[in-house]
C-alpha cells in the first residue's frame, strides 16, 4: 500500500511514479514523494506518500473536500463545512479571522464592511498593494477564493447598525465582532445578548500595541458568547494596531468560533 | 428614607445616592456610556435606557467596557 494524493493505492515491487500518473493524475508535471520533489522515474517503496500535481490546475470541490476530510477527520470537517459564520468588520481582526476559517473549510461566510482598502491598512490587514482602493468585501472575497474557490462567500458593503445586525445575521451559527469602533463593539454585543440570543458570538476588545502575548485572553460572557483581548489596550497614538498582536487576538477569535461549532464551548 | 443605597457593580459593592441614574454612575466610573454593555439585575439594557434608568438599592450590575481597535 502507498498513498497517492492522500488516497490509498495498491503497491507492487518495482513500481515507479510514472506508473501512477496515467491512472491517478493524467497531465501531472510535478511529483512529490515524502515531502521532496522527485523525477517521474523514481522507484517507489511501500508506504510512500506521493503527490502528483498538475501545475496551475485548481483542485475540484471534491478534491479539496477530501483533503480537508483527511486533515481534520471526517467528523470535524463535516460540521465545519456545514457551518455559517458572520464577520462584522474586515480590518485587522476580521480579515485574519476570515482567512483562518476559509483555510479550514468553513462552508459559508457572510462578510460585512463599508470600508475601502487603504495603504495604512497593510501593516495588519490581509490585503495587498494591488487591492488598494477596492471595497474590503470584494478584496477579501478575492483573496479567500485563492485559498478555496468552492466556499460560499456572501458580502454586504454597508455600515452596520444595531438594527441591521439583528436582521442580517439571524441565520449564522456564529457571529464574529471585528469592529474597530468601541461604540459598535458595545452595540453589537447588546444585540447578541438580546435579539440574537442563542447564536454563538465572539467579540474582541483590547488588541492594540505590542504588549505581553499572554494578556490576550478569551473570556466567556454568557452561554456561547465570548470576548477576546486584554480589555484595555485601545488603539491610540504610540499604541497602534500591529499585525502580530491583532493576529494573536484574531486567531483566538477564530479558534473560539471552531470550538463553538464543534460543541466544545 | 435613607440618604444612600448600595449596589453591586462587577462584584464590588458601591454606595451611591438614591435616584442615581445609570448614566451618572457610568460617568462617575470614568466610562463612556456608548462603549459599555450593561446587565442590570439579569437584564441587558438598551443604550437609550441608560439616560433614564434609575438604580435601586441592591441592584446588581455587570458592566463590560469596550476599547477601540480591530
Interface residues (C-beta under 8 A of the other chain):
Chain A: X89 X91 X92 X93 X94 X178 X179 X180 X181 X182 X183 X185 X186 X187 X189 X190 X193 X194 X203 X204 X205 X206 X207 X208 X221 X227 X229 X231 X232 X233 X234 X235 X241 X246
Chain B: X32 X34 X35 X36 X37 X39 X44 X46 X47 X64 X65 X66 X67 X68 X69 X70
